Structure formats: structure tokens, C-alpha cells
């Protein structure tokens, strides 16, 4: 099939590349000329394991192409995927949909034959209805169908998630569109992935409902972690005991800082905004959002508890700064708030991050990036395990720090408090 992916951000680039890998003729379109030129030579703008290799291989096979010519790309394709960003509107806290609607207007001008317009961007309920209104005219009334097909890709696991999805959700009442989209996903369905055909609004809501539930689950275990600290209980024991219940499951039950990333913060807010429009009070989701905002202060409070109020000249090392392992995504990462806070109090900040230097800290004079863990940790007054990269899970802190008194703040509970105590290391976890 001839597919056009509009937007080469995380969703568009990963999905487009994977569709090409399935044997489709895919063109990925973006208005950013520099990004497109880099993609043509195999330079990708995001860190995602396995993606670069797939892009290079499919580019060589000419199943995957990149272009800035959106008009031509739309005309030459049968299926158009909208994959543009829907960031939070700072005034309303709803998803900002102007980019989605801009794309729809461009598609309208280029409807030369029947096309399926598939919205993969995360959007509130009824967005598909509005897209249909924008696209409809006397000329092209029967030339298109609008379909909702939300993505469920985890950063760091995106290639696997696309190839072996839990489910493929397709929202459309059009038998013609459903038949074509189902055939597109047939290679995945044959691998026992569940194909769900629902209403367009149903598909839109499934995405938001899923993310809000997971965000609530994180807030819940983090709230329990607060109780565990007061009651001298290890939250990891509680998480294991809960997770073994098949009705609950063990995923998203790891206590830590506030949830971050590109999805949970914005999607929970957008869901609440949409519910309010329908005069429905999503009190549980609202509580999760409120608690998560308060949770953002946890690392700072812990650091002061460990090092005291005066942080001047304190050497503080961050191991990892991204919001999760397997990605270079800094959106809503705890480090974005904590590191500037510490820098303003004249602490000496070092950080080691597997995905490299971060421009977010460029303007902070007393923040330094290190290319290896040992140099970053040497003579540190406090080591903070911020992101649970695999390479941080079995470190010999005695060899790394070279100090008698070693203090570790493990934000991800990677280490055993008892083992740390036996090694005469002052260890501080979360909920333990």
C-alpha cells in the first residue's frame, strides 16, 4: 500500500518505518527541511533502539522515503496518517489541535481520489468528527474516510510494540476503510495481535483512558510509598505482593518520582478537560494529576533531608537525566526541575547520561556532563540514581566514589538497603 506519514516525530517516524518494514511503500513528510535531509542520509532525530538500522535498510530498498513536498506526497498515497504533535495548551490544559487541523486543510486541497485519513495523533473525543467537517466539500464528499487509529508505543520499546502489539484499535464505521486498514495490519494480526474495530470516538477515548489509568496506577503506588516510609515497610514488597494478583498485574507498580514523558502529563489533563466539557467529573484522574504535581517536589525534599539546607559547593552526581531508560526524551523528567534548583543554590552538579549531553542544562554554569560514570561519581557528596538504565544496576560505589562517607539517593529503588548498609553506604530509597 502507498502510505503517507505526515509528521516525522516519534510516532510518525517509528510507525512509518515499521510500515515500510512490512513491505509497504511509505513516504514520511515534514516541513523541517533539515530534519528531512538528515533522515535521507540515515541521521535520526530521536534515540530509539533499532530504529536507525530499520530506516537505513528500508531507505536502501526504497520502501521508505522522506520529503518536504506534502502536496505531492498526499496525492500519490492511498492512506494518509496524521502524526503531528498535540501538546498541552497552557491556557486550557486541553490538547492543542491546531497542527492536526492544519494538516486536514492541506489534505482537503489534495484529494484527487479516494483516500483514508487516519489520525494517529493523540486527540480528544470528537476530534475525528471535526476533521471530517474540515475535509468535506461538495467536490470530495465521497473521496475519503476519517479513521482513528491510536498508537500504543513505549519509548525505548517502540519497534517491538509496533511489531507485536497487544491490540490494534481502529475506529471507523466505514466497512471499506475498515477492510483496507485491517489488511494493512494483517501481518501483525497473524502474530496473534488483537484487532479491535470500534467507533471513531471509542478509539479516541481508548487511548486517553489507557494512559490515564496507567498514570493513576503510578500515582497510587507513589502515594502508598509515602505511607510505607512512615510505617517502616518496603514498598517493593508491597508492589510484588500486589502485582502477583492477576487482576492488578505488576506493571507500573514501581514507586519513584512523579510520572513524566510526552504522554501521561498531557493526556490526563486533556481527558479531564474533555470530560468537563461533557459535564462529567473525573475525580480520580484529577486526584492523580494533583498528587503527581505535588510529587515533583519529592526529590528536592529528599536531597535537603540528606545534605541539609545549605547545598553550596556540594558535589551532586546524577546517573541518568531522561524521564525513563531507552530514550533521550527529557519531557517532564524530574531532572528538569531538580537540577536547575540545585544549581541556583550553588551546588556542583555532574551528570552522566547514556544518550549524551543535554541542551536543557546548557545555560547552567555549575552543571557539567561527563562521558563516563567513574569521573562523574568521583568524590561526590551525593549520587542520585535518577533513571533506571541497566548499566546503573550493578555498580561498585566504593570504587567509583573514593570517599569514606558515601551517600546514595536511589530514586528507582534499584539496590537493596541491607546490602548497602553492609557496605557502610548511606542509602536512601523511595518508600523504604
MOSUL-V842045 format. One line per field, one symbol per residue. burial: b if it has 24 or more other C-alpha atoms within 12 Angstrom, else e. A space follows every 50 residues. Layout:
burial: ???
//
This chain:
burial: bbbbbbbbbbbbbbbbbbbbbbebbbbbbbeeeebbeebbebebbbbbee bbebbbebbeeebbbbbbbbbebbbbbbbbbbbbbbbbeeeebbbbbebb bebbbbbbebbeebbbbbbbbbbbbbbbbebbebbeeeeeeebbbbbbbb bbbbbbbbbeebbbbebbbbbbeeeebbebbbebbebbeeeeeebbbbbb bbbbbbbbbbbbbbbbbbbbbbbbbbeeeeeeebbbbbbeeeeeeeeeee ebbbbbbbbbbbbbbbbbbbbbbbbeeeeeebeebbebbbbbeebbebbb ebbbebbeeebeebbbbbbbbbbbbbbbbbbbbbbbbbbbbbbebebbbb bbbbbbebebbeebebbbbbebbbebbbbbbbbbbbbbbeebeeeebbee beeeebbbbbbbbbbbbeebeeeebbbbbbbb
//
